[in-house]
């Protein structure tokens, strides 16, 4: 483009064109194509998982979390073949309010149990955004020591709309981790709800000194907890933590006794300074010994297996409905009729269901 200063109006003033700038892209740079990830057969997945290969395990978990039908078919075969190698772990659900120090606590809890031997898998469930459906999945970065430990496996997963912050595929992932030899499994969630359907022991982390101790005493979450621990019991916060612990102990007396017969304990600790960690784990081991002795451990596992059978039925029915061609063609029109007030939500739902069932005949 010519400079306007070089026009006839500005005689005697000349502006040079300047030096042509080279491209910012290196002409000698050869772009290398990213190598495609190797796809394993069902047999190779199972063999790799049983041998404890975390790379194969990670790819298998990715298959489990995939919504593609072809991935799901392979994943279900892998899970089925891994079932005989599963069922030999301590599954511990860990939850608490945001900022309670869950990730820091898991870091020190994990190092403590790994000192006794064995392998640890951490399934960190991150909340999915209701707007974008995405998750940050940043828990692994907060577990600095555990993330580099050779005997640990940390897998962040999006909650993907599951109730209580427990990922829809958590149970299947647990089976794969157990088959890979992980005898301790932590399931970290941002909430509660269905945690009891995937774990054996539920640990609730609370805080003191926030002015919100009584708000933490909620019936649903308190009834579910097998153990309550008050974090950040250090420095000037020790007395506040002890006071909060007494509030929780008093509240526990107001609830009916759990089916397990176990009386939930309330303890204080400091995840940052590593104070009281051994005492918490002594309490957890005591719980497992107690429920195995009275038969509740086996009963709860059977109840969980039954629950997941019905949950799988519901999931497959839902997928079958929304992937049905006739429903796909009708759904937008019925939605529009509901929004325009031509149909009620219930009538529209019945018409869609009737159409779906007619395709099954």
N, C-alpha and C positions, 0 to 999 in steps of 0.2 A: 504494500500500500504506500503511495507517494505521500510525502509530508505536504501539508497545505502551505507551509512557509515557502515552498519552491514555486508557488504559482506566480503569475505576472504581477500580482498586486504587491509582492514583496521583493522588488528588484534589488540586487546587491546582497540579499540574505540567502545563503545556501545551507541546507542541512544535509549532511551525508546520510546515506542509508544505514551505515553501521555494519558491523560484522555479523554474519549469519551464525546463530548459535547452534552447536551440535545437539543432537537428540540426547535427552537425559537417560535413555535406555542404552545400556552397553551393547554395541552391535555384535560383540563376540560372545555374548551370553547365550548359551543354548538352554532353552527351557526344557527341563526334564519332566516327563509325565510321572505323576505320583503312581507308584506301583499299586496295583489292585490287591486288596487283602485276600489272602488265600481262603477259599471256602472249603470247609471240612465236611466229610460225610458224617452220618450219625455215629458210626462206629469210631471214627477218629475223635469226635467230640467226647464220647464216653471214655475212651482210652486216655485221652489227655486230661480230662477232669479227674478220673480216678488216680492218675499219677501225680496229681497236684499241680499241673501246669496252669499257672494263673493267666497266661495269655489266652489259652483255649477256654478257660473258665470265663474270662471277660467277654469273649466273643459269644459264648453260649448264653450269658446273661443278656447281652444285646439282642440276641434272637428272641429270648423270652419276652423282652420289653417291646419288641417290634409288633406293629399292628398288621403287618403284611400277612395274608393267609399262608403263603408258601413258607415264611419264616416260622409261623406258629406251628405248622405241621411238623417241621423238623424239630422245633423246640419241645413239643409234646412227646415225640419219640425219645429224645435225649433224656427228658425228665423221667419217663417211664423206665428206661434202662438204668438210670441212676438211683431209682428208689431203693433197691436192695442195699445200697451202700450208705443210705441216709438214716436219720433218726438217732444219731449218737452224739448230739451236741446239747449244750446248755444255751437256750435261746433267751436272751434278756432284752426286754423293751426298755428304752430310756427316753423319758420325755420331760418336759418342763417349759416354763414360760420363756419367751425370747429374752436372751441376755442372762439366763440362769447359769450359763457356763457348761452347756451340754458337751460341746466339742472338746473343750479343755479337760472336762471330767473324763470323757471317753479316752482321751489321750493317756491320762494317768491310770485310769482303770485298766486299760488294755495292757500297758507296760507291766502293771502289777501281776495280771494273770499270766502273761507270757513268761514271767520269771519262773513260774512253776512248771513250764513246759507247755506243749500243745501249740495249736494254731488258732488265730483269731480273725474272724471276718466281721467287718463293720458295714452294715447297710444303712447309709445315711439318707433319709427321705427328705427331700427339699420341697417346699410348697410350690406348686405350679401357679403361674399367674392366671387369674380368671380372664384377663383381657388378651394376653398374647399366648397363653398356654405354655410359656417357657419357664425355665428354672435356672437359678444361678449356679447351683451345684458346687458351692464353694467350701463345703465342710472339710474336704480332704486337706485344703490349705491350712486349716486351723488345727489339724492333728499332726503337728510338725514331727514329733518323734515316732509316732505310730506309722505314719505314712512311709517312712524309710526303713521300717523294721522288716527283716526278711520273712518273718513268720506271720505277717499280717496282710490282710487284703481289704482295702477300703473301696466301696462301690457307692458313689452318690447316685440316687435315682429320683426322678420327678414323681410327685404324688399323683399327677395326672387326674386330679379330680376325685381321688378316692377319699372316703370318709375317714376322719381321724388322722389324716396325714400318713396312713400306711399305704404304700404303693400296691396297686392291684396285683402285681406279679411278685410280691415279696415272698410269699410261701414257696413258689417255684424256685426263686433264687436261693432261698434257704436250703432247699433240697440239693441243689447243685453244689453249694458251698460245703454241705455236710459230706457229700460224695467225694469232694476234693480233700477231705481230711481236716476240715476246720471244726474243732470240737467246742469252740466258744463262738457264739454269734450275738453281736449287739445290733439291735434295730433301733436307730435313733429317729424319733419323729418330732414334729413341731406341735402335735396335739395328741388327742387320745381318740377313743371311739372303737376302732376295730383292732387295736394293738393286741388285745387278749386273744384274738383268733390266730395269732402267728407266733406268740412267744410263751415261755413257761413262767417267767418272772417279770413283773412290771415295776420298774424303779422310777419314782417321781422325784425330780430335782426342783427344789424351791429356793427362794431367796429370803433373807431377813433384812430388816432395816430399810425397806423400800416404802414403808407406810401402807402396804397393801397385803399384810399377812392374812387378814380375815378374808380378803377376796380370793386368796388361794385355796380356801377351804370350800370346795365345791363338792356336792354329793357324788356326782358321777365319777369324777376323777379320783376322789378319795376312796370310794368303794372298790375301784379297780386296782389301786396301788397295793403291791405286796410289801413295799418298803418306801419310806419317804426320807429323803436326805436334804438337809439345809446346807447349801454351798456358801462359800466365802465366809466361813467361820474363822476369821483370823483378825489380828490387830484389835482395833476398837469395836469390831463387829461381833466379837465372840459372845458377849452378853446378849446382844439382840438375837443372835442365832439360837442361843439356848432358850430364850423367851419364846421365839417362834416355834421351836420344837415342842415346848410344853403346850402351846396352843393347839398344835396339830395332834398331840397325844390325847388331849381332852376331847377334841372333835372326833377322833376315831372311836371313842367309847360310846358315842351317840349312834353309831351305825351298827347294823346287825353283823354277827360274826360271819366271815367269809366261808364259802362252801369247803374250802381247803382245811378249815380248822386252825389255820395259822393266824396268829395275831400280828398284824403289820407293825413294824418297828419304825421309830423316828430317830434319826441320827444326824449329827452335824459333822461337817468336814470342810477342808479347803482344797479345791482342785488345783489352784495355782501353786500353793506351797506343798501339796501332797500330804496334808495332815488328815489322819482318820481314814485313809483309803483301806488299810488292812482290816479295820473293824467293820467297814461296810461289806467287804468280801467275806469276812467270817459270817456275817449275817446272811448273805446270799447262799453260801454253802450250807448253812444251818437250815435254811428254807428247803433247799433241794433234798436234804437228808430227811426232813420232816414229811414232805409230801410223797416221797418215794416209799417211806415206811407205812403211811396210812392208805396208800393206793390212789391218792388223788392225782398224782403225776400222770399215771397211765390213763385215768378217767378223762383228764383234761386234754390229753393228746388225742384220744378217741373223739371227743367232742369237737375239737378243732378240725380233725379229718372230715367229720360229718358236715361241719359248717362249710368247709371249702368245696365239698361235693356239690352242695346246693348253690354256692356262690358261682361255681363253674357252670352249672346249668343255667343260671340267670344270665351270666355273661354271654354264653353261646346263643341263647334265645334272643338277647338284645342285638347281638351282631347279625344274627340271621334275619331279624326283622329289618334293620336299617340297611342291610346290603341286598334286600329283596328288590328286584327290578321294578315290580309293580308299585311298591311303597315309595321307591325313589321318584317315580314319575308322578305320584299323587301328593307327596308330602308338601311341596311348596304351595300347591293350590289349596290344600286344606288349611295350611298355616295362614294363607291370605284370607280365607273365608272366616277364620277365627278372629283375625285382626280387624276385619271389616264388620264384625258383629253378625254375620250371616249364619254362623254355627257356634254353638258353645264348645268349649274345650273338650268336654266329655263326649259329646256327639261326634266330634271330629275324630277323637281317639278311637271310638267304637267303629266308625266307618273304616278307618285305617286298619284296625285289627281284623275286622271282618274280611277286608280285601286280602290281608296277609294270609289268614287261615284258608281262604278259598284257593290260594295258590298251592296249598299243601295237599289238597284232595286229589 
